[in-house]
Amino acid sequence: MTKAEIVNEVAKATGIEKTQVQTVVEAFMETVKDSLSNGNPVYLRGFGSFIIKHRAQKAARNITQKSTLVIPAHDIPAFKPAKVFVASVKESK
């Protein structure tokens, strides 16, 4: 599902104009990005958590050049779904 499809579904479900829904969706995504950039996780009860995962330094191999390079430690954004979210996905299949 794309952002445009999400905007259409929310507009249809709420009766709010698509332009307003798009503004809200984009503001939500920007808020999540800003929060994670500042090192703060975002918790949405019943949906999941946007968190920061730390990846340790590791060695990687480039097999075409037969060389080893070091990938430095870094942080990446991640999403951890809530248990009720996982359960509803499992039930739908």
Phi, psi and omega in degrees: 000134180267171179298321179297321178292323176297315179300315179298315181296316180294319179297319180293319183287328185257340183081009178273148181299147182300324182295321178290319179296318180298319178299317180293316181297315180294322177295321177299312181296321179294321179296318178297315179299316180297318181297314179293324178297328179273004178087013182252123177288160179243122181251124177241101185303131179084353180242301179160188182232136170265117187233171176250125177254138179264129176254127181286161176296142178211162178263137178236155181243136172261101188288337179287325179260359181052049180231161178245137175230158183257125174266118184291162176298143181203165178252144177227148175284148180213159176241130177243110182290151177288158182300320179293327177294313179298317181296320180292327176291319180295323181289332184286349182264000000 
